[in-house]
Amino acid sequence: MKHMRSRIKAALTAALAITGVVAAAGCAVGDGSASSGDEIRIAYQSFPSGDLVVKNQHWLEDALPGKTVKWIKFDSGADVNTAFVAGQVDFGAIGSAPVARGLSAPLNIGYQVAFVLDVAGDNEALVARNGTGIDSVAGLRGRRVATAFASTAHYSLLAALKEAGVDPGEVKLIDLQPQASLAAWERGDVDAVYTWLPTLDELKKSGKVLVTSRELAERGQPTLDLGVVSTAFAEAEPAVVDAWRKVQARALDLIHDDPDKAAAAVAAEIGTNQADARAQLSQGVFLTRDQLVSDQWLGTQGKPGRVADNLQSAAVFLAGQHQIPAAPSIDAFRAAIYTEGLPDAITGH
């Protein structure tokens, strides 16, 4: 256990140095502090979602004219966790597997789940490069497979290997962020990649999809993209959390009601055309306001929904794969669902 903590602490320190997220002098790693003054710091990722709509349309800035909103881009959930450990962000878009890891020892990050951005569908998948002769997950034995470690894709890859009866030790797993995995793919350095949009679309042009996250979800291993908030920030600024959830719910409305406008906003953020962005959005599963506050998902004030069960299930799996020492109790995950103000903060009633 001591050695595991040391390795994780060293990895976090290195990641902080590389990404430059420790920007404020005197901010201790792991202090979990909320932002000072009137600045709201948001960690975002470039996967197609309502979060990118909110950013592009400046809805949060409009809703909070007295606040300064700072959007900080990250490549994966592991990097977002690193930023939370450093106390450098207040909100974050992050997958359920890294959240399960973040809420577990030794990280024990002080954040809570306040929103479900999407349920992973065909927007995350495992793809084998053409010419490798790989036509099934079982065919990955002895091959080089890239994914972003500690991400939902990593979790799904491990689940797919287990389902196929392949020990992870039989595969050479390589830790690469999406763009780096695409470059390695193009050089022929990797045989398969488990990743998400928009990189996934590029891989599909010269590869074969072996399994999608939608298929794994149907077989009992669902993954989610979540919106989390620092517990310290939520306690200090509950009205800001409500405002943030309201604009996130507005973005889901736009995806359902005006997909072309939503796609145009997403396209501007990820650097693609509107048609491709709309196709990418169609591969995810976006909940309605009423679904968000149902027992299946976030729940209502004092009654957290089954997102907590999903996170604990992910933690149990990660512990079984020796990715974390042990899974916290279901009560710990229920406490990590931010239900204050629900359902009114999302549905208005």
Order of alpha helices (4+ residues) and beta strands (2+ residues): alpha-beta-alpha-alpha-beta-alpha-beta-alpha-beta-beta-beta-alpha-beta-alpha-beta-alpha-beta-alpha-beta-alpha-alpha-alpha-alpha-alpha-beta-beta-alpha-alpha-alpha
